[in-house]
Amino acid sequence: MQSDYAKQGKTAAIVAYITIIGTIIAYFMNNESKNKFANFHIKQALGINIGFYLLGALVSVFDSWAISTAFYIFILVLWVFGLITALREEQKTVPILGPYFQDWFNFIK
C-alpha cells in the first residue's frame, strides 16, 4: 500500500484504464489536484490505448489470425497488469513498454 496520495488518486487511476475515453476523463479528473499516483497511471493507460490503436492498425495489414491473436493477448496482459496495480495502489510500470510511456508522456503533470 502506498501513502495517502495513492488513495486520493486511486479513482482517477482506475478510470484511466477504461478505454481512451476513460483516460481522457481521468486526465481532467486529476487536472486540478495533480496527484502523482494518478498521473503515473494516466501515462500508463494512455500508452496502452495509443499502442492498441497504432499497433492494431499495423497488425491489420497482416492477414494472419496468429499475429492478431498474439497482439490482442499482449495488449490484454498490459491492460490487466496496469489495472491490477492501480487497484493495489502500486506504481509499477507495465512490462516492456511501461518505462517508455513515462518518458514519452512527460507532458502529463
C-alpha angles and dihedrals in degrees: 000000000000128000127280093283089065091054091050093051097039096097094052090045092054094044089053091068094056100095125294090294089059090051091054091047091049090051091056092042088057097038094096102037097040092208110189094212092054091044090054093053094041088057091048093048093045090053092049092048096046090044089052093055098040097043090040090059090049094047091049088066089067114070095211125119090203093059092043093048093048090050094051092046090050092051091045091053091050092047095048092046092051094046093049093050090050090050090049091048092240129141103219121145117236114258120278100350103038098093090050091052090056091053098041095049096045090131090075106091 
